[in-house]
Amino acid sequence: MEALEAIFRWLHVFAGITWIGHLYFFNWVNGPLQAKLDGPTKKVVVPELMPRALYWFRWGAAYTWFTGVLLLMLVYYAGQQALASGANWSAGAIIMIVVTFIAPFIYDALWKSSLANNLRAGVIVSFILLSIVVALFVYFAQFSYRGTLIHTGALLGTVMAFNVWFRIWPNQQKIIRAVKNGETPDAGIVKLAGLRSRHNTYMSVPLVWAMIGQHTTYFAGGNLGIPSNYYWVFWLLVIIVGWHIVFQCYKKAGKVQGF
C-alpha cells in the first residue's frame, strides 16, 4: 500500500505540473500575447501552437484527476484518513462524497444561468455554496481536517477537469478551426472557453493547498488562536487569499512586455 501511494503520488504531481503549468501559460502568457497578434499572424501561429499545448493540457488534466481519485481511495478511504477521530462511516459521509463528484454539474448549471452575466454575484454565490459544502464536510460527514481539505480539493479538481474536457477543449477546437480558416470565432464560444479557463486558474491555487493538507496541520486548530472546531473557517480564508493571489497574477501578466 505504501509503495502504491508513493507511485500514485509521484504520477499525480507530475501530471498536475503538466496540467497546471499549461493552464498558467494559457492565462498569463499566451492570453496577453494573442491580444497583440494580427490576423495573418494568428492564422499561422494558433493552429500550430494551440493543438500541441492543448494536447498536454487536457491529458494532464485527465491523468491528474484519475491518479487523484486513486490516491483518495487508497489514502483516505482504505487508509482511514477521511474521518475525524472517533467518527464512523455514515450516510452523511457517503452523501458528501457523492456531492464532491456531482459538483461540476451544479457549478455548470450555475454559470450557464443568468447569474453568469453578473460576475460579482456569481462569485459570491459560488463562494457561499462552497462554504456550505465545506461546513457539511465537517459537521455532517464528520471528516477530519485532512479529509475536509482533500474533499474540497477533489471537488475543485473535478470541476476543473470537467471544464477542460467539456467546456474548454471542445470550444477551443472551434476557435482554432475558425482562426485557421481566417474567420472570426463566435464571440460566445470565445467568452465561454475563456471564462472557464479563468475559473480553473482561480480554483487551482486553493487546490494546491488542499493537496498538501497533510503538511499544513499547523492550521488545523490550536495555533494562532484558531479553535480546533473552526479550522474550516481558516480554510475558507485560505481560499479567498488564493483567489486574490491569482487576481494579482492576472494584473501582473498584463504588464509583462516582450523585448
Phi and psi in degrees as GROMACS dihedral restraints (atoms count N, CA, C in turn):
[ dihedral_restraints ]
;  ai    aj    ak    al  type     phi  dphi    fc
    3     4     5     6     1   -66.2    20    10
    4     5     6     7     1   -36.7    20    10
    6     7     8     9     1   -66.0    20    10
    7     8     9    10     1   -43.8    20    10
    9    10    11    12     1   -62.8    20    10
   10    11    12    13     1   -40.8    20    10
   12    13    14    15     1   -60.9    20    10
   13    14    15    16     1   -43.3    20    10
   15    16    17    18     1   -62.7    20    10
   16    17    18    19     1   -43.5    20    10
   18    19    20    21     1   -67.0    20    10
   19    20    21    22     1   -47.2    20    10
   21    22    23    24     1   -64.9    20    10
   22    23    24    25     1   -37.8    20    10
   24    25    26    27     1   -66.2    20    10
   25    26    27    28     1   -41.2    20    10
   27    28    29    30     1   -59.9    20    10
   28    29    30    31     1   -50.1    20    10
   30    31    32    33     1   -65.6    20    10
   31    32    33    34     1   -36.2    20    10
   33    34    35    36     1   -63.4    20    10
   34    35    36    37     1   -45.3    20    10
   36    37    38    39     1   -67.6    20    10
   37    38    39    40     1   -41.8    20    10
   39    40    41    42     1   -61.1    20    10
   40    41    42    43     1   -48.4    20    10
   42    43    44    45     1   -63.7    20    10
   43    44    45    46     1   -38.7    20    10
   45    46    47    48     1   -63.9    20    10
   46    47    48    49     1   -40.2    20    10
   48    49    50    51     1   -61.8    20    10
   49    50    51    52     1   -43.0    20    10
   51    52    53    54     1   -60.8    20    10
   52    53    54    55     1   -45.5    20    10
   54    55    56    57     1   -68.3    20    10
   55    56    57    58     1   -58.1    20    10
   57    58    59    60     1   -70.3    20    10
   58    59    60    61     1   -30.9    20    10
   60    61    62    63     1   -59.4    20    10
   61    62    63    64     1   -44.0    20    10
   63    64    65    66     1   -69.3    20    10
   64    65    66    67     1   -35.0    20    10
   66    67    68    69     1   -58.7    20    10
   67    68    69    70     1   -46.5    20    10
   69    70    71    72     1   -68.9    20    10
   70    71    72    73     1   -35.2    20    10
   72    73    74    75     1   -60.6    20    10
   73    74    75    76     1   -47.5    20    10
   75    76    77    78     1   -60.1    20    10
   76    77    78    79     1   -42.4    20    10
   78    79    80    81     1   -86.7    20    10
   79    80    81    82     1   -34.0    20    10
   81    82    83    84     1  -109.2    20    10
   82    83    84    85     1   -11.5    20    10
   84    85    86    87     1  -120.2    20    10
   85    86    87    88     1   -59.3    20    10
   87    88    89    90     1   -66.8    20    10
   88    89    90    91     1   -39.0    20    10
   90    91    92    93     1   -57.9    20    10
   91    92    93    94     1   -55.5    20    10
   93    94    95    96     1   -61.1    20    10
   94    95    96    97     1   -34.6    20    10
   96    97    98    99     1   -66.0    20    10
   97    98    99   100     1   -46.6    20    10
   99   100   101   102     1   -58.8    20    10
  100   101   102   103     1   -32.3    20    10
  102   103   104   105     1   -65.8    20    10
  103   104   105   106     1   -19.1    20    10
  105   106   107   108     1   -98.3    20    10
  106   107   108   109     1    -6.8    20    10
  108   109   110   111     1   -87.1    20    10
  109   110   111   112     1   141.4    20    10
  111   112   113   114     1   -84.1    20    10
  112   113   114   115     1   172.3    20    10
  114   115   116   117     1   -56.6    20    10
  115   116   117   118     1   -51.5    20    10
  117   118   119   120     1   -60.7    20    10
  118   119   120   121     1   -37.0    20    10
  120   121   122   123     1   -68.4    20    10
  121   122   123   124     1   -43.4    20    10
  123   124   125   126     1   -59.7    20    10
  124   125   126   127     1   -37.9    20    10
  126   127   128   129     1   -62.0    20    10
  127   128   129   130     1   -28.3    20    10
  129   130   131   132     1   -88.8    20    10
  130   131   132   133     1   -45.2    20    10
  132   133   134   135     1   -76.0    20    10
  133   134   135   136     1   -49.1    20    10
  135   136   137   138     1   -59.3    20    10
  136   137   138   139     1   -47.3    20    10
  138   139   140   141     1   -66.0    20    10
  139   140   141   142     1   -20.2    20    10
  141   142   143   144     1   -91.8    20    10
  142   143   144   145     1   -41.6    20    10
  144   145   146   147     1   -76.9    20    10
  145   146   147   148     1   -52.6    20    10
  147   148   149   150     1   -65.1    20    10
  148   149   150   151     1   -43.7    20    10
  150   151   152   153     1   -61.0    20    10
  151   152   153   154     1   -36.7    20    10
  153   154   155   156     1   -66.2    20    10
  154   155   156   157     1   -48.9    20    10
  156   157   158   159     1   -64.6    20    10
  157   158   159   160     1   -40.5    20    10
  159   160   161   162     1   -70.2    20    10
  160   161   162   163     1   -24.3    20    10
  162   163   164   165     1   -62.1    20    10
  163   164   165   166     1   -53.5    20    10
  165   166   167   168     1   -66.8    20    10
  166   167   168   169     1   -33.4    20    10
  168   169   170   171     1   -62.8    20    10
  169   170   171   172     1   -53.0    20    10
  171   172   173   174     1   -74.2    20    10
  172   173   174   175     1   -36.8    20    10
  174   175   176   177     1   -76.6    20    10
  175   176   177   178     1   -28.4    20    10
  177   178   179   180     1   -61.6    20    10
  178   179   180   181     1   -41.3    20    10
  180   181   182   183     1   -62.8    20    10
  181   182   183   184     1   -44.4    20    10
  183   184   185   186     1   -62.8    20    10
  184   185   186   187     1   -47.2    20    10
  186   187   188   189     1   -72.2    20    10
  187   188   189   190     1   -32.3    20    10
  189   190   191   192     1   -62.7    20    10
  190   191   192   193     1   -46.0    20    10
  192   193   194   195     1   -64.8    20    10
  193   194   195   196     1   -45.8    20    10
  195   196   197   198     1   -63.5    20    10
  196   197   198   199     1   -48.4    20    10
  198   199   200   201     1   -68.6    20    10
  199   200   201   202     1   -29.5    20    10
  201   202   203   204     1   -65.5    20    10
  202   203   204   205     1   -41.0    20    10
  204   205   206   207     1   -65.5    20    10
  205   206   207   208     1   -40.1    20    10
  207   208   209   210     1   -60.6    20    10
  208   209   210   211     1   -43.8    20    10
  210   211   212   213     1   -64.8    20    10
  211   212   213   214     1   -39.1    20    10
  213   214   215   216     1   -59.5    20    10
  214   215   216   217     1   -45.6    20    10
  216   217   218   219     1   -68.9    20    10
  217   218   219   220     1   -39.4    20    10
  219   220   221   222     1   -72.4    20    10
  220   221   222   223     1   -49.0    20    10
  222   223   224   225     1   -85.3    20    10
  223   224   225   226     1   -45.4    20    10
  225   226   227   228     1   -94.4    20    10
  226   227   228   229     1   -27.6    20    10
  228   229   230   231     1   -97.9    20    10
  229   230   231   232     1   -60.5    20    10
  231   232   233   234     1   -66.8    20    10
  232   233   234   235     1   -34.8    20    10
  234   235   236   237     1   -86.1    20    10
  235   236   237   238     1     1.7    20    10
  237   238   239   240     1    59.3    20    10
  238   239   240   241     1    37.4    20    10
  240   241   242   243     1  -100.9    20    10
  241   242   243   244     1    -6.5    20    10
  243   244   245   246     1   -74.3    20    10
  244   245   246   247     1   -37.5    20    10
  246   247   248   249     1   -94.8    20    10
  247   248   249   250     1   152.4    20    10
  249   250   251   252     1   -66.5    20    10
  250   251   252   253     1   159.0    20    10
  252   253   254   255     1   -58.9    20    10
  253   254   255   256     1   128.2    20    10
  255   256   257   258     1    87.6    20    10
  256   257   258   259     1   -10.0    20    10
  258   259   260   261     1   -84.6    20    10
  259   260   261   262     1   153.2    20    10
  261   262   263   264     1  -119.4    20    10
  262   263   264   265     1   159.0    20    10
  264   265   266   267     1   -61.9    20    10
  265   266   267   268     1   133.1    20    10
  267   268   269   270     1  -138.4    20    10
  268   269   270   271     1   173.8    20    10
  270   271   272   273     1   -60.9    20    10
  271   272   273   274     1   -35.7    20    10
  273   274   275   276     1   -60.6    20    10
  274   275   276   277     1   -42.4    20    10
  276   277   278   279     1   -65.3    20    10
  277   278   279   280     1   -43.0    20    10
  279   280   281   282     1   -64.2    20    10
  280   281   282   283     1   -42.9    20    10
  282   283   284   285     1   -60.9    20    10
  283   284   285   286     1   -42.1    20    10
  285   286   287   288     1   -72.7    20    10
  286   287   288   289     1   -27.5    20    10
  288   289   290   291     1   -66.9    20    10
  289   290   291   292     1   -41.4    20    10
  291   292   293   294     1   -62.3    20    10
  292   293   294   295     1   -43.9    20    10
  294   295   296   297     1   -58.0    20    10
  295   296   297   298     1   -39.5    20    10
  297   298   299   300     1   -55.3    20    10
  298   299   300   301     1   -40.3    20    10
  300   301   302   303     1   -97.9    20    10
  301   302   303   304     1    -8.8    20    10
  303   304   305   306     1   -99.7    20    10
  304   305   306   307     1    -1.5    20    10
  306   307   308   309     1   -54.4    20    10
  307   308   309   310     1   -36.9    20    10
  309   310   311   312     1   -57.0    20    10
  310   311   312   313     1   -33.6    20    10
  312   313   314   315     1   -74.4    20    10
  313   314   315   316     1   -35.1    20    10
  315   316   317   318     1   -68.3    20    10
  316   317   318   319     1   -46.8    20    10
  318   319   320   321     1   -58.0    20    10
  319   320   321   322     1   -46.4    20    10
  321   322   323   324     1   -63.3    20    10
  322   323   324   325     1   -41.9    20    10
  324   325   326   327     1   -64.5    20    10
  325   326   327   328     1   -39.4    20    10
  327   328   329   330     1   -62.1    20    10
  328   329   330   331     1   -45.9    20    10
  330   331   332   333     1   -87.4    20    10
  331   332   333   334     1     2.5    20    10
  333   334   335   336     1  -102.2    20    10
  334   335   336   337     1    -6.0    20    10
  336   337   338   339     1   -82.5    20    10
  337   338   339   340     1   179.6    20    10
  339   340   341   342     1   -64.1    20    10
  340   341   342   343     1   -18.1    20    10
  342   343   344   345     1   -63.1    20    10
  343   344   345   346     1   -25.7    20    10
  345   346   347   348     1   -64.4    20    10
  346   347   348   349     1   -19.5    20    10
  348   349   350   351     1   -78.8    20    10
  349   350   351   352     1   -11.1    20    10
  351   352   353   354     1  -120.6    20    10
  352   353   354   355     1    94.5    20    10
  354   355   356   357     1   -58.3    20    10
  355   356   357   358     1   -45.6    20    10
  357   358   359   360     1   -62.1    20    10
  358   359   360   361     1   -45.2    20    10
  360   361   362   363     1   -64.0    20    10
  361   362   363   364     1   -40.0    20    10
  363   364   365   366     1   -62.3    20    10
  364   365   366   367     1   -41.7    20    10
  366   367   368   369     1   -66.2    20    10
  367   368   369   370     1   -43.4    20    10
  369   370   371   372     1   -63.1    20    10
  370   371   372   373     1   -46.4    20    10
  372   373   374   375     1   -62.8    20    10
  373   374   375   376     1   -42.4    20    10
  375   376   377   378     1   -61.2    20    10
  376   377   378   379     1   -43.0    20    10
  378   379   380   381     1   -68.6    20    10
  379   380   381   382     1   -38.4    20    10
  381   382   383   384     1   -62.4    20    10
  382   383   384   385     1   -44.9    20    10
  384   385   386   387     1   -63.0    20    10
  385   386   387   388     1   -42.5    20    10
  387   388   389   390     1   -63.7    20    10
  388   389   390   391     1   -39.0    20    10
  390   391   392   393     1   -63.4    20    10
  391   392   393   394     1   -40.1    20    10
  393   394   395   396     1   -63.2    20    10
  394   395   396   397     1   -43.5    20    10
  396   397   398   399     1   -62.6    20    10
  397   398   399   400     1   -43.7    20    10
  399   400   401   402     1   -61.2    20    10
  400   401   402   403     1   -43.8    20    10
  402   403   404   405     1   -62.4    20    10
  403   404   405   406     1   -37.9    20    10
  405   406   407   408     1   -68.5    20    10
  406   407   408   409     1   -33.7    20    10
  408   409   410   411     1   -57.1    20    10
  409   410   411   412     1   -40.5    20    10
  411   412   413   414     1   -77.6    20    10
  412   413   414   415     1   -51.3    20    10
  414   415   416   417     1   -96.0    20    10
  415   416   417   418     1   -29.0    20    10
  417   418   419   420     1   -93.6    20    10
  418   419   420   421     1   -47.5    20    10
  420   421   422   423     1   -83.1    20    10
  421   422   423   424     1   -21.8    20    10
  423   424   425   426     1    60.2    20    10
  424   425   426   427     1    45.1    20    10
  426   427   428   429     1   -75.1    20    10
  427   428   429   430     1   154.8    20    10
  429   430   431   432     1   -74.9    20    10
  430   431   432   433     1   175.7    20    10
  432   433   434   435     1   -55.5    20    10
  433   434   435   436     1   -51.0    20    10
  435   436   437   438     1   -65.2    20    10
  436   437   438   439     1   -38.6    20    10
  438   439   440   441     1   -63.6    20    10
  439   440   441   442     1   -39.1    20    10
  441   442   443   444     1   -66.4    20    10
  442   443   444   445     1   -46.2    20    10
  444   445   446   447     1   -62.8    20    10
  445   446   447   448     1   -45.9    20    10
  447   448   449   450     1   -71.0    20    10
  448   449   450   451     1   -31.6    20    10
  450   451   452   453     1   -74.8    20    10
  451   452   453   454     1   -32.0    20    10
  453   454   455   456     1   -63.9    20    10
  454   455   456   457     1   -43.4    20    10
  456   457   458   459     1   -63.5    20    10
  457   458   459   460     1   -40.5    20    10
  459   460   461   462     1   -63.4    20    10
  460   461   462   463     1   -38.5    20    10
  462   463   464   465     1   -62.8    20    10
  463   464   465   466     1   -49.6    20    10
  465   466   467   468     1   -63.2    20    10
  466   467   468   469     1   -43.4    20    10
  468   469   470   471     1   -65.0    20    10
  469   470   471   472     1   -35.8    20    10
  471   472   473   474     1   -69.3    20    10
  472   473   474   475     1   -40.6    20    10
  474   475   476   477     1   -61.3    20    10
  475   476   477   478     1   -43.5    20    10
  477   478   479   480     1   -64.4    20    10
  478   479   480   481     1   -44.3    20    10
  480   481   482   483     1   -64.5    20    10
  481   482   483   484     1   -38.9    20    10
  483   484   485   486     1   -58.3    20    10
  484   485   486   487     1   -47.1    20    10
  486   487   488   489     1   -58.1    20    10
  487   488   489   490     1   -43.8    20    10
  489   490   491   492     1   -60.1    20    10
  490   491   492   493     1   -50.6    20    10
  492   493   494   495     1   -84.2    20    10
  493   494   495   496     1   -27.6    20    10
  495   496   497   498     1  -114.4    20    10
  496   497   498   499     1    -8.7    20    10
  498   499   500   501     1  -127.6    20    10
  499   500   501   502     1   -44.1    20    10
  501   502   503   504     1   -81.0    20    10
  502   503   504   505     1   -55.9    20    10
  504   505   506   507     1   -61.1    20    10
  505   506   507   508     1   -49.1    20    10
  507   508   509   510     1   -58.9    20    10
  508   509   510   511     1   -40.5    20    10
  510   511   512   513     1   -75.9    20    10
  511   512   513   514     1   -32.2    20    10
  513   514   515   516     1   -65.6    20    10
  514   515   516   517     1   -34.2    20    10
  516   517   518   519     1   -61.0    20    10
  517   518   519   520     1   -41.3    20    10
  519   520   521   522     1   -67.1    20    10
  520   521   522   523     1   -39.5    20    10
  522   523   524   525     1   -65.0    20    10
  523   524   525   526     1   -44.9    20    10
  525   526   527   528     1   -62.9    20    10
  526   527   528   529     1   -44.2    20    10
  528   529   530   531     1   -62.7    20    10
  529   530   531   532     1   -40.8    20    10
  531   532   533   534     1   -63.2    20    10
  532   533   534   535     1   -46.1    20    10
  534   535   536   537     1   -62.9    20    10
  535   536   537   538     1   -42.2    20    10
  537   538   539   540     1   -61.0    20    10
  538   539   540   541     1   -34.4    20    10
  540   541   542   543     1   -86.9    20    10
  541   542   543   544     1     3.5    20    10
  543   544   545   546     1    74.8    20    10
  544   545   546   547     1    20.8    20    10
  546   547   548   549     1  -102.4    20    10
  547   548   549   550     1   161.2    20    10
  549   550   551   552     1   -86.9    20    10
  550   551   552   553     1   120.6    20    10
  552   553   554   555     1   -61.2    20    10
  553   554   555   556     1   149.2    20    10
  555   556   557   558     1   -57.6    20    10
  556   557   558   559     1   128.6    20    10
  558   559   560   561     1   -61.5    20    10
  559   560   561   562     1   -35.5    20    10
  561   562   563   564     1   -65.6    20    10
  562   563   564   565     1   -39.1    20    10
  564   565   566   567     1   -67.4    20    10
  565   566   567   568     1   -44.1    20    10
  567   568   569   570     1   -61.5    20    10
  568   569   570   571     1   -43.6    20    10
  570   571   572   573     1   -63.3    20    10
  571   572   573   574     1   -44.0    20    10
  573   574   575   576     1   -65.1    20    10
  574   575   576   577     1   -47.7    20    10
  576   577   578   579     1   -62.1    20    10
  577   578   579   580     1   -42.1    20    10
  579   580   581   582     1   -67.2    20    10
  580   581   582   583     1   -40.9    20    10
  582   583   584   585     1   -63.4    20    10
  583   584   585   586     1   -45.7    20    10
  585   586   587   588     1   -68.8    20    10
  586   587   588   589     1   -32.3    20    10
  588   589   590   591     1   -66.7    20    10
  589   590   591   592     1   -40.0    20    10
  591   592   593   594     1   -66.2    20    10
  592   593   594   595     1   -40.6    20    10
  594   595   596   597     1   -57.8    20    10
  595   596   597   598     1   -46.0    20    10
  597   598   599   600     1   -60.7    20    10
  598   599   600   601     1   -38.0    20    10
  600   601   602   603     1   -64.6    20    10
  601   602   603   604     1   -42.4    20    10
  603   604   605   606     1   -66.9    20    10
  604   605   606   607     1   -36.8    20    10
  606   607   608   609     1   -74.0    20    10
  607   608   609   610     1   -22.8    20    10
  609   610   611   612     1   -66.8    20    10
  610   611   612   613     1   -36.8    20    10
  612   613   614   615     1   -70.5    20    10
  613   614   615   616     1   -46.8    20    10
  615   616   617   618     1   -60.6    20    10
  616   617   618   619     1   -33.1    20    10
  618   619   620   621     1   -61.5    20    10
  619   620   621   622     1   -40.0    20    10
  621   622   623   624     1   -62.0    20    10
  622   623   624   625     1   -40.9    20    10
  624   625   626   627     1   -60.2    20    10
  625   626   627   628     1   -43.8    20    10
  627   628   629   630     1   -62.2    20    10
  628   629   630   631     1   -38.2    20    10
  630   631   632   633     1   -64.6    20    10
  631   632   633   634     1   -33.1    20    10
  633   634   635   636     1   -99.2    20    10
  634   635   636   637     1    23.7    20    10
  636   637   638   639     1   -55.2    20    10
  637   638   639   640     1   -33.1    20    10
  639   640   641   642     1   -68.5    20    10
  640   641   642   643     1   -15.4    20    10
  642   643   644   645     1  -103.9    20    10
  643   644   645   646     1     4.1    20    10
  645   646   647   648     1  -118.9    20    10
  646   647   648   649     1    30.9    20    10
  648   649   650   651     1   -70.6    20    10
  649   650   651   652     1    -7.1    20    10
  651   652   653   654     1   -58.1    20    10
  652   653   654   655     1   -30.2    20    10
  654   655   656   657     1   -98.1    20    10
  655   656   657   658     1    14.9    20    10
  657   658   659   660     1   -82.7    20    10
  658   659   660   661     1     0.8    20    10
  660   661   662   663     1   119.5    20    10
  661   662   663   664     1   145.3    20    10
  663   664   665   666     1   100.2    20    10
  664   665   666   667     1   -14.9    20    10
  666   667   668   669     1  -119.7    20    10
  667   668   669   670     1   153.8    20    10
  669   670   671   672     1    57.7    20    10
  670   671   672   673     1    22.7    20    10
  672   673   674   675     1    75.7    20    10
  673   674   675   676     1    13.6    20    10
  675   676   677   678     1   -85.3    20    10
  676   677   678   679     1   113.8    20    10
  678   679   680   681     1   -65.5    20    10
  679   680   681   682     1   142.8    20    10
  681   682   683   684     1   -61.8    20    10
  682   683   684   685     1   -25.5    20    10
  684   685   686   687     1   -80.2    20    10
  685   686   687   688     1   -12.1    20    10
  687   688   689   690     1  -123.0    20    10
  688   689   690   691     1    26.4    20    10
  690   691   692   693     1   -60.2    20    10
  691   692   693   694     1   -28.1    20    10
  693   694   695   696     1   -67.0    20    10
  694   695   696   697     1   -25.1    20    10
  696   697   698   699     1   -66.6    20    10
  697   698   699   700     1   -41.6    20    10
  699   700   701   702     1   -63.0    20    10
  700   701   702   703     1   -38.4    20    10
  702   703   704   705     1   -59.8    20    10
  703   704   705   706     1   -40.2    20    10
  705   706   707   708     1   -65.2    20    10
  706   707   708   709     1   -35.5    20    10
  708   709   710   711     1   -66.7    20    10
  709   710   711   712     1   -37.1    20    10
  711   712   713   714     1   -60.6    20    10
  712   713   714   715     1   -41.6    20    10
  714   715   716   717     1   -60.4    20    10
  715   716   717   718     1   -44.1    20    10
  717   718   719   720     1   -63.0    20    10
  718   719   720   721     1   -44.6    20    10
  720   721   722   723     1   -61.1    20    10
  721   722   723   724     1   -42.0    20    10
  723   724   725   726     1   -59.3    20    10
  724   725   726   727     1   -43.2    20    10
  726   727   728   729     1   -62.8    20    10
  727   728   729   730     1   -38.6    20    10
  729   730   731   732     1   -67.4    20    10
  730   731   732   733     1   -37.2    20    10
  732   733   734   735     1   -59.5    20    10
  733   734   735   736     1   -45.1    20    10
  735   736   737   738     1   -63.1    20    10
  736   737   738   739     1   -41.8    20    10
  738   739   740   741     1   -57.3    20    10
  739   740   741   742     1   -44.0    20    10
  741   742   743   744     1   -67.4    20    10
  742   743   744   745     1   -35.1    20    10
  744   745   746   747     1   -65.5    20    10
  745   746   747   748     1   -39.0    20    10
  747   748   749   750     1   -62.3    20    10
  748   749   750   751     1   -42.2    20    10
  750   751   752   753     1   -62.1    20    10
  751   752   753   754     1   -43.1    20    10
  753   754   755   756     1   -65.4    20    10
  754   755   756   757     1   -40.0    20    10
  756   757   758   759     1   -59.6    20    10
  757   758   759   760     1   -34.7    20    10
  759   760   761   762     1   -72.4    20    10
  760   761   762   763     1   -14.0    20    10
  762   763   764   765     1  -102.4    20    10
  763   764   765   766     1   -15.7    20    10
  765   766   767   768     1   -71.9    20    10
  766   767   768   769     1   130.0    20    10
  768   769   770   771     1  -117.0    20    10
  769   770   771   772     1   155.1    20    10
  771   772   773   774     1   -82.2    20    10
  772   773   774   775     1   178.6    20    10
